[in-house]
Amino acid sequence: MIKYLTVTEFKKQLKQYPDTILDVLFDLYEPFFLCGSRRMAQRQIEEKTLEDHLNLKERSILISSDTDFDFYATHSKELESYLVSKGMTSATLDDYLDDEAVAVLSKDNVQVVLRKNAIFYHDVFENISTEFFFRYIWKSSPDFRLASTFDIRDIMNQLFKTARERNIRTYAIHHAG
């Protein structure tokens, strides 16, 4: 079973960041989802045993108190305006500007990618293996020297394309006469 991690579920862990944009996100009704290295580090813990971690320590996705917080939500003009009114600013982060991103906002150590459809993005992101993330997407990975931020965008766009094609085929198979 996939665990859906929203900002609300992260509240206790983030109490160390009072009076930041995270407080604004906590108070919103809109669902925000955690992604990036913090989410993958959490998934890695969920998916591996202690023995796996001890044997693969050098391949672990590690986070620290300095690691940024990456979130995403479904875009609406109202949500974007509200976040801007709370001090978030438009960010030019090329690796976040894939085909599903509408806007990227940033403040403090927090980035929020407003997406065309957060549920679609969630389905794609949660199906990326932690090993694939480590090798091809995580910018702090020792393997990242093999890719650029533009490569991340291209990888994500290809994953979106594959997911769309698979969904279309699945729909056609289930609805064939």
Disulfide bonds with the S-S distance in Angstrom:
none
